[in-house]
Amino acid sequence: MLSRKLARSIAAGVAVIAIGGGTYGIIAATSSSASTSSSASTPASTSPARSGPASGGGGSNARSGPAAGGTVGTVSSVSASGFTVKTATGQKATINQTSATTYQQGTAPASASIVTTGESVLVLGTTDSTTITATQVTVEPAGSGPAPSSASAVVPFSRGASSTSKQAGQIPADYKQGSGTIVSGTAADQATEAALAAYPGGIVDRVVQLSDGEYEVHYIGVNWPHHIFVNQDFAVAGAD
């Protein structure tokens, strides 16, 4: 009898353990299922697509990747591998020089030695954020002419300030942001030069040819303009 009582006690104990174990398994499974369900129902956090640097210290806008562009400003420092430029609005750009970089003093060919602190330069090349790998550096003659009236319309980048929204001149009627084809070479250089001459202070990080043959020059480092429109004769038609 004692043996039968002991056997029943052991069996009861096993049943409790089994029930307890089953309960734990259900809880664990439920927890796992809830976690999986939560993960499935909550979209993963993704960063917005960007083609360039985020707004912030560099004051830059989004873009798809390194592309033809440039900037104009004053040389603020020089190193063995390049130099830095400070634009009219205070934006800084790092210029990398390579063995393929060419130099001009005005319109005359020159050497890298012409790049010295305090010189006013136009830099053309491949822009990646606020870094430009220069293909051509032109030291502009002192007193080369007064700034165009449009230059005063440029709104410098200011941390925390809302982006300025306005239009100047003529904007293509069917223009949609993001449309067109990114271009390089001579056309991109000419469009970049035209945009920088009209609205100095920022950095061109890409040039897009629109369906009508005109160009949209994308501008970063300032709160306005964001897009500068250049016609097929490489004259600035408008900005927004």
C-alpha positions as CSV (number, residue, x, y, z in Angstrom):
1,M,0.0,0.0,0.0
2,L,2.8,2.3,0.9
3,S,4.4,1.6,-2.5
4,R,1.1,2.4,-4.3
5,K,0.7,5.7,-2.4
6,L,4.3,6.6,-3.2
7,A,3.7,5.8,-6.9
8,R,0.6,7.9,-6.9
9,S,2.5,10.8,-5.3
10,I,5.3,10.6,-7.9
11,A,2.7,10.4,-10.7
12,A,1.0,13.5,-9.4
13,G,4.3,15.3,-9.1
14,V,5.2,14.4,-12.7
15,A,1.7,15.7,-13.8
16,V,2.3,19.0,-12.1
17,I,5.7,19.4,-13.7
18,A,4.3,18.5,-17.1
19,I,1.5,21.0,-16.6
20,G,4.0,23.6,-15.4
21,G,6.3,22.9,-18.3
22,G,3.4,23.1,-20.8
23,T,2.3,26.4,-19.3
24,Y,5.8,27.7,-19.6
25,G,5.9,26.6,-23.2
26,I,2.6,28.3,-24.1
27,I,3.8,31.5,-22.5
28,A,7.1,31.3,-24.3
29,A,5.4,30.5,-27.6
30,T,2.9,33.3,-27.1
31,S,5.7,35.8,-26.3
32,S,7.6,34.7,-29.3
33,S,4.6,34.9,-31.5
34,A,3.7,38.3,-30.2
35,S,7.3,39.5,-30.8
36,T,7.2,38.1,-34.3
37,S,3.8,39.6,-35.0
38,S,5.0,43.0,-33.7
39,S,8.1,42.9,-35.9
40,A,6.0,42.0,-38.9
41,S,3.4,44.7,-38.3
42,T,5.9,47.5,-37.6
43,P,7.8,48.7,-40.7
44,A,11.6,48.7,-40.4
45,S,13.0,52.1,-39.9
46,T,14.7,53.3,-43.1
47,S,16.7,56.3,-43.9
48,P,15.3,58.4,-46.8
49,A,17.0,58.0,-50.1
50,R,19.7,60.5,-50.5
51,S,22.0,61.6,-53.2
52,G,24.4,63.6,-51.1
53,P,24.9,64.9,-47.7
54,A,22.1,65.5,-45.3
55,S,21.2,69.0,-44.2
56,G,23.1,70.1,-41.2
57,G,26.6,71.5,-40.7
58,G,27.2,71.3,-44.4
59,G,23.8,72.7,-45.3
60,S,23.5,70.2,-48.0
61,N,20.6,68.6,-49.8
62,A,20.0,65.1,-51.0
63,R,21.4,63.7,-54.2
64,S,22.2,60.4,-55.9
65,G,26.0,60.2,-55.7
66,P,29.2,62.0,-56.8
67,A,28.5,64.0,-60.0
68,A,29.9,66.9,-61.9
69,G,29.7,70.3,-60.1
70,G,31.9,72.9,-58.5
71,T,32.0,76.0,-56.4
72,V,33.5,79.5,-56.3
73,G,35.1,81.2,-53.3
74,T,38.3,82.3,-51.5
75,V,41.1,79.9,-50.7
76,S,41.3,79.6,-46.9
77,S,44.0,77.0,-46.5
78,V,46.4,75.0,-48.7
79,S,47.9,71.5,-48.1
80,A,50.0,69.1,-50.1
81,S,46.9,67.3,-51.4
82,G,44.5,70.2,-51.9
83,F,43.0,73.2,-50.4
84,T,39.8,74.5,-48.8
85,V,37.5,77.2,-50.1
86,K,35.1,79.5,-48.3
87,T,32.2,80.7,-50.3
88,A,30.6,84.1,-50.2
89,T,28.0,82.7,-47.7
90,G,30.5,81.0,-45.5
91,Q,30.1,77.5,-46.8
92,K,33.3,75.5,-46.7
93,A,34.4,73.1,-49.4
94,T,37.3,70.7,-49.4
95,I,39.2,70.6,-52.7
96,N,41.2,67.5,-53.6
97,Q,43.8,67.9,-56.3
98,T,45.0,65.0,-58.5
99,S,47.7,64.6,-61.2
100,A,44.8,65.2,-63.7
101,T,43.8,68.6,-62.3
102,T,44.5,71.5,-64.6
103,Y,45.0,75.2,-63.6
104,Q,44.3,78.5,-65.2
105,Q,45.2,82.1,-64.3
106,G,42.2,83.8,-65.8
107,T,42.2,82.3,-69.3
108,A,45.9,81.4,-69.4
109,P,47.3,77.9,-68.5
110,A,49.1,77.8,-65.1
111,S,50.4,75.4,-62.5
112,A,49.2,74.4,-59.1
113,S,51.5,77.0,-57.5
114,I,49.0,79.7,-58.3
115,V,46.6,78.4,-55.6
116,T,47.5,80.4,-52.5
117,T,45.6,81.5,-49.5
118,G,43.3,84.5,-50.2
119,E,43.0,83.8,-53.9
120,S,39.5,83.8,-55.5
121,V,39.0,80.6,-57.4
122,L,36.5,78.7,-59.5
123,V,36.6,75.0,-59.0
124,L,35.1,72.5,-61.4
125,G,35.1,68.7,-60.8
126,T,33.3,65.8,-59.2
127,T,31.3,66.8,-56.1
128,D,30.7,64.4,-53.2
129,S,29.0,66.2,-50.4
130,T,31.1,69.3,-49.7
131,T,34.3,67.7,-51.1
132,I,35.2,68.3,-54.7
133,T,37.8,66.4,-56.7
134,A,39.0,69.1,-59.0
135,T,39.4,68.7,-62.7
136,Q,40.0,72.4,-63.2
137,V,40.9,75.2,-60.9
138,T,40.8,78.8,-62.2
139,V,42.3,81.7,-60.2
140,E,40.1,84.6,-61.0
141,P,41.7,88.0,-61.6
142,A,41.3,90.5,-58.8
143,G,38.5,93.0,-59.5
144,S,37.1,90.9,-62.3
145,G,33.8,92.8,-62.1
146,P,31.0,93.6,-59.7
147,A,28.8,90.8,-58.4
148,P,25.5,90.4,-60.3
149,S,22.4,91.7,-58.7
150,S,21.1,88.2,-58.3
151,A,24.0,87.4,-55.9
152,S,22.3,89.4,-53.1
153,A,19.3,87.1,-53.3
154,V,21.2,84.0,-52.1
155,V,20.1,83.0,-48.6
156,P,23.0,81.5,-46.6
157,F,22.6,78.2,-44.8
158,S,21.5,78.6,-41.2
159,R,21.2,75.6,-38.8
160,G,17.6,75.2,-37.8
161,A,16.3,77.7,-40.2
162,S,13.5,76.7,-42.5
163,S,14.4,76.3,-46.2
164,T,13.4,79.4,-48.2
165,S,10.7,78.8,-50.9
166,K,10.5,81.4,-53.7
167,Q,11.1,81.7,-57.4
168,A,13.1,84.1,-59.5
169,G,13.1,84.5,-63.2
170,Q,11.5,81.8,-65.4
171,I,11.1,78.2,-64.3
172,P,10.3,75.6,-66.9
173,A,6.5,75.1,-66.9
174,D,6.7,71.3,-66.9
175,Y,9.6,71.0,-64.4
176,K,9.3,68.3,-61.8
177,Q,12.0,67.8,-59.2
178,G,13.9,64.7,-59.8
179,S,13.3,64.7,-63.6
180,G,15.9,64.8,-66.2
181,T,19.3,63.1,-66.8
182,I,22.5,63.8,-64.9
183,V,25.2,65.1,-67.3
184,S,28.9,65.6,-67.1
185,G,31.7,67.0,-69.3
186,T,31.7,70.4,-71.0
187,A,27.9,70.9,-70.8
188,A,27.9,70.3,-67.0
189,D,30.9,72.6,-66.6
190,Q,29.4,75.4,-68.5
191,A,26.1,75.1,-66.7
192,T,27.9,75.1,-63.4
193,E,29.9,78.2,-64.2
194,A,26.8,80.1,-65.3
195,A,24.9,79.1,-62.1
196,L,27.9,80.1,-59.8
197,A,28.3,83.4,-61.6
198,A,24.7,84.3,-61.1
199,Y,24.2,82.9,-57.6
200,P,27.6,82.6,-55.8
201,G,27.8,81.1,-52.3
202,G,26.8,77.5,-52.6
203,I,28.1,74.3,-54.1
204,V,26.9,72.6,-57.3
205,D,26.6,68.9,-56.7
206,R,25.0,67.8,-60.0
207,V,23.7,69.1,-63.3
208,V,20.6,67.6,-64.9
209,Q,19.5,68.0,-68.5
210,L,15.7,68.4,-68.8
211,S,13.5,67.1,-71.6
212,D,13.5,70.5,-73.3
213,G,17.3,70.6,-73.5
214,E,17.7,73.1,-70.7
215,Y,19.6,72.4,-67.5
216,E,18.7,72.3,-63.8
217,V,21.8,73.0,-61.7
218,H,21.3,71.5,-58.2
219,Y,22.6,73.8,-55.4
220,I,23.6,72.8,-51.9
221,G,25.1,74.7,-48.9
222,V,22.6,77.5,-48.9
223,N,18.9,77.9,-47.9
224,W,18.2,79.4,-51.3
225,P,18.3,78.8,-54.3
226,H,18.0,75.0,-54.5
227,H,17.7,74.7,-58.3
228,I,19.1,77.1,-60.9
229,F,17.8,76.8,-64.4
230,V,20.2,77.4,-67.3
231,N,19.1,77.5,-70.9
232,Q,20.7,75.8,-73.9
233,D,22.9,78.9,-74.4
234,F,24.2,78.5,-70.9
235,A,22.5,81.7,-69.6
236,V,20.6,81.6,-66.2
237,A,16.9,81.8,-66.8
238,G,15.5,81.4,-63.2
239,A,15.9,79.8,-59.8
240,D,13.8,78.3,-57.1
